[in-house]
Structure formats: C-alpha cells, structure tokens
Amino acid sequence: VSINVDLLSAQLGVPVVPISARRRFGIRTLLDTITATLSNPVQPHHNIPQFPDLLQRHAHNLEGRNVEISDGEVRSLSHIEAFRALVDCGGVIEQRLHATYGDKIAIELERMRQETGINGKLSLIETEIRYAWINQVLEDSVVEGEALRPSRSDRIDRIMMHRVGGVFLFVILSAIVFQAVFTWAMPLMDGIDTLFGIIGLAVSEAMEPGPLHSLIVDGIVAGVGGVVIFLPQIAILFLFIAILEDCGYLARAALLMDRVLSACGLSGKSFLPLLSSFACAVPGIMATRTIEDRRDRIATMVVAPLMSCSARLPVYVLFIGAFIPDRPVLGNLIGLQGLTLFTMYCVGAAVAIPIAWLLKGSLLKGNAPPFLLEMPSYKLPSPRTVGLRVYHSSKAFVLRAGSIILVTTIVMWALAYFPRPESVIKQYQSERMHVAESALLQDINQREASHLLEASYLGQAGQFLEPIVSPLGWDWRIGMAVLASFPAREVIVSVLGTIYSLGGNQDETSEDLNHAL
C-alpha cells in the first residue's frame, strides 16, 4: 500500500503524520505537529460526508436542548450529539434526553426519524454514507499494489487457523501456558513464602507477644506476603499474553474460541479473561476491559471466579489427600487422586457455561453484537512492548487488588484475634506452669490458640452460621474456616490446622491435618 500523505492531508483538511508506534517512527514529528496545530488551529474543512438535508435540519432543531450529564451537571447538546440522538436509536444521548424530558422526547425522536423518508435504519444509512465518503477520499491518496502471492501471515494462517489442526495447536499452546504459570512460578513463590516467613520470624523475635505483635506478624506481614506471593504467576501469565498478543496470535485464538463460547452467550474475547482466571481471578476480571459489549463483559466477570485459580490448589490437595484413596484407575495410566484433581478444575468450567447462558438469556439479555476482530500480521514480539505490558499489569495487580486483599486480611485478623477471654488465657497459663517438656508446651499452645479462635468474633460467626452450613455436611469449624478464607483461599489450610489444635503452620501435605479431617 502506497499512501500520498500530502494529498490525503489536503483532502481531509488536517495535517496527516505517518507513524509506526511499534518502531517508534514519526513520534517526534507527530508531537511537533500537535504543538504547531495547537498554536495555529486549522480551519474547518467542507469536504465532509453529506447527509440528507432533512436529517441535518432535525439535528439542528435538537441542537441546544439541555440535558443532565451527571451529578446534576446540565449542558446543551452540540450538533454532533443531536445527530447521534437521531441516528443511534436507544443510544446514550437518547437516554440522557429521555431522563431530562421523559417519554415525549422518545415520541418526538421517532417522528423525526420517520420524516427523513429514508428506507432502513438511520444507523445503516449513516454507515453507508460515511464509507462511501471514505472510499472517495482514499481513491486518489491510497494506492494498493497488486497481490502477486499470499502474504507470510496468510501462509501461516493456513496451519494456525485450520479447522482441526488450528484447534489442536491452540490446545497445546494453552496447555504450555497453563503449565508454565504453575511450574515456572513455583520456585519464585516458594522463595517469596520463605522470605516473608523469615521477616515474620524476625519481627516475632524482636517484639513481645501481644495484639501489636500479632497485628504486624499475622495481619500486615502475612497480608503483604499473601499479595506478593502471587506476583510471579501474574507476571508469567501476562508475559505469555503480551508475547501472544504482540506476535499477532491472540486475535486468532479469540476467533478459534468464538464458536465454542458463542454457544453459551459469550464471544471469543471472553476466552482470555477465563484462561487468566485459572491463575488468579483478579487479572482475569481485569482482562475483561478489552470486551466492548457491556453485557458480555459483565457475564464474563461473573463466571471468571468460577475457574479454579491457583490459590485453590492447596485446598484441593489437602482434601483429596484426606478423602480420596491413592489407587490407579484405567489400568495404571492415571491415579485416582490425579483424576480427581483434574475433575475439580473441570467443575468450574462446567458450571460457568450454563451460568453464562442463563445470564445472557435473562438479566443480560440483548442482541448479540457482531464479532468483529482485526487480524494483525504475524511479527516478532517487541521486547520493550512485552516488558511494559508485564510491568504495568503486575503493578496494577499489586496496587489495586493488593490493597483490597491487604485490608481484608487485617480485618479478618482482627475478627480472629478479638476478643481474648482472660479466663481462657489464665487457664492455659496455669497449665504451662506445671509443664517443662517442649512437646507438651507446644501442645498446650496449640490448644490455647484453638480455644481462643473458637471464642473470637470469627469463631462466634462460625457457630452462628452452623445451622445454615450443616446441610452441606459442615460443622462450625469448617464454616469458620471458609469465612477466614475470604482474603485468600489457601488460608483455609492454616486455619483448619489451628482449629484442630495442630498449629497454624500446617500445609496441604500435613498427615496430621489429613487424619483430623
């Protein structure tokens, strides 16, 4: 494609600057042109799309009507807003007019639309007129060369977008991403966990036991650690997303998944947020911002947390180890525990599909928007672009989600710490006075922690909710542990350890905790 920049600028009546943001070409020229235009604005150009005179007159009649924008702010409609009110049936401008003038404005707008005398929807007429004008402008200024052979991207797409082979490659690629998020991040997560454990131990040794000690160690340090520990998974996930997006494959993945997701009312653009939610629901929900349709975006947000995020893995491992026997199935091809873990991950997706279908058929009902997606050419990813994407996404997670998780963790700490009945403390202090062996002292400390947790506001809430959760087969202990896991799901493991007087340092591999359950 050859573009005559000077001719295009003359036809549009504004400066035209060729740029390539990816190669950082023309950026300085663009900035200089913006500065020059601000100091010497261009004159209005009369080469614009020509709409029917009656439509323009109706828009002129609506121009100047007062509408309430937000928080009591009132201003008059501009010409283009008045034009949009006529063309966009049920659009934002019409909604604002309706909120100001009531039903009479809807009747007036419908009359104006019918009086234009054009067959068909005005939005379609507008599209046809604008594209006809665009084609006229580009006819001389843009020259397309003859396509002698398929482009490199076309040749690659014969494989990547094949009905069978393309889907197979997509599944393999998704499996690689999914596995990398778990395996690559695990050493970093273990390192962060160890680091915050050392920090917590150092603070414990430097402070006397008491509310402030517990707040810093169990509230603040544990809360910050609970946020930072997931940063490697977030960074690795967005690293893959940025690479796939910058090389041009992500649009193909959305197109491949559109047929599957459209059956339950979603579009191919919902695939990426749902995939992200397998690592953590927070970036999954953040990724829905790329979905233009509001109904699709909300439906995807609702079902994204149903995917089994990595924080649930310790919970699955703990309960599978406690209740599922370790024996082979299907010969010796697969173990029952591994099959159960795989099934647990499938449950979320299996439940999400009918919920999304129900939402799109009821509360979020509406006409499905056309799935329009640009297919960029394949290219090598830009390290700078990929790095910035990972940095900004990780920063957004820490600042936005991290602040909420930290505050929630501190609130849950307070509910689990207070009140501390003096009678319970004196009882266990008396027991410790007659014991010298460290093992017995540890047992007393664990029983005291369990008793205090039972007497706390969180324990009282668990006992209050027991009649509600008992049909699930839970007692107040499990109900309380579920409440405690709201800031982070994996917290339920250590809370169960405390409840069963085993200590809060238990993990999903603990044989004692498995036996207690």
Secondary structure, DSSP 8 states (H G I E B T S, - for coil): -EE-HHHHHHHHTS-----BTTTTBSHHHHHHHHHHHHHS-----S------HHHHHHHHHHTT-EEE-STT-EEE--HHHHHHHHHSTT-HHHHHHHHHHTHHHHHHHHHHHHHT--SS-HHHHHHHHHHHHHHHHHHHHEE-----S--HHHHHHHHHT-TTHHHHHHHHHHHHHHHHHHHTHHHHHHHHHHHHHHHHHHHHHHS-SSHHHHIIIIIIIHHHHHHHTTHHHHHHHHHHHHHHHHHTHHHHHHHHHHHHHHTTT--GGGHHHHHHTTT-HHHHHHGGGG--SHHHHHHHHHHGGGS--GGGHHHHHHHHHHHS---EETTTTEEHHHHHHHHHHHHHHHHHHHHHHHHHHTTT------------------HHHHHHHHHHHHHHIIIIIHHHHHHHHHHHHHHHH----HHHHHHHHHHHHT---HHHHHHHHHHHHHHHHHHSHHHHHHHHHHHHHGGGT--HHHHHHHHHTSS-TTHHHHHHHHHTTS-TT--TT-HHHHHH-
